[in-house]
Amino acid sequence: MALLGLSAGRILGWVWMDPVMGIIGALVIANWSWSLVRNTSAVLLDMQAEKGLAHEIAGRLEADSGDRIADLHIWRIGPGDNAAIVSLVSDRPATPAVYKARLAGLTNLSHVTVEVQCCPGAH
């Protein structure tokens, strides 16, 4: 399109065609870049994942065990992929692998780090 516009400007003597094509090109690039920033900003800014995922993680880790989440941080690492860091407090702690296994069914959780702290009487 730009080549056609510039060729028409040269052939027909329209000297204003070059700046017009520059402005049109700038608008096309600005539109594309705004769309890119809007679609990727959640990943780039490590925005919080949806609240439902936090409740699902808490439900799976705290159910039936007396373990309590002391800190939970979830963020998007890509489209449909999330990472989580979980800090648990328990008076009968299991290994981090046990807690990771409880979260294995969550398909949108790609990377999990679990820290377990022993605290007698945590119930």
N, C-alpha and C positions, 0 to 999 in steps of 0.2 A: 504494500500500500504506500509506504513511504517512498519507494523508488518510483512508483507511478506518479505520485504527486510532485516529486522533484523533477521528473522528466517532463511532466506537463508544464511546470514552471519554467523550465529551460526552453522548451520548444515554443511555448506561447508568450514567453517574456514576462511571466508573472513573478516578479521578484519577491513578493510577499509570501509565496508558497513555502519557502524554506522555513521562516519562523512559524508559520501555521503548522507545518508538519512536526516541527520541534515541540510545539505546545501539545499537539495530539499525542505524540510519543510520550511526553512527560505525563499526561493524564492516564494513558494506558498503564504505564509503569507504576504510577501512584495508586491506581485502582488495584493492580495485582499485589503490590507490597502491602497495602492496607488489609486485603483479604488474607495474606500470609500471616501478618502479625495477629490479626483477630483469631485465626484458627490455631495458632501455635502458642499464643501468650500463656495459656494455662499450663502448658508443659514448661515453657521457658521460665516462668515465675514460680514454679513449684507450688501451684495453687492446691488447696485442700481438695481431696476427692469428694465424691458425693457422700452425704451423711449416712445413707443406707449401708454403705460398706463398713463404716466405723461401727455401726450397731451390729452388723453381722459378725465382724471380728470379735467384738466384745462378747456377744452371745456364745460364740464357739469356744472362746478361751475361759470364760468365767462360769460356764454351765457345769453344774454337778461336781465341782472340784474345790470350791472355796478359794481358788486363785482370784486375785484382783489385779486389774490393769492399773498401774501407777502412771504410765505415760504411753500414749499412742500417737504416732505421727504417720499420716498417710499422704502421699503425693503422687501425682500423675507422672509417669515416665514415658508415656507415648499413648497413642490412641487405643483406648481399651486396656491399657496396662498401668498398674499402680504398684508402688513399693510401700512397705510399711516397716517401721521400727516400733517394737512393742517392748515395754518394760513391765514385767509382772512381779507381784509380791505374793509369797505363799509361805505357809508354815510347813507344808509338805511339798516342796518344789520337785518338779520332774525336770528332765533334761530339755534344752531348747528344741531338740528334734521332736519330742512328744508334742509340744505346742505347735510346731510347724506342721506336723501331720494333721492336727485338728483343722488347720487352715487350707489343707491341700485341695479341697473341693471348690475353692473360690477361683474361678477361671480368670477373673480380671485382676488377680493379685499375682504379680510375676516375681517379686523379690521381697523376702521377709527376713528381718533380723530380729531375734528374740533375746532378751536379757532377763534372767530370772534371779530374783533376790530372795533369800531366805529370811523370813521374819516370823518368829514364833508368835502365835496368837493373832495371825493376820485375819482370821475369820471375823 
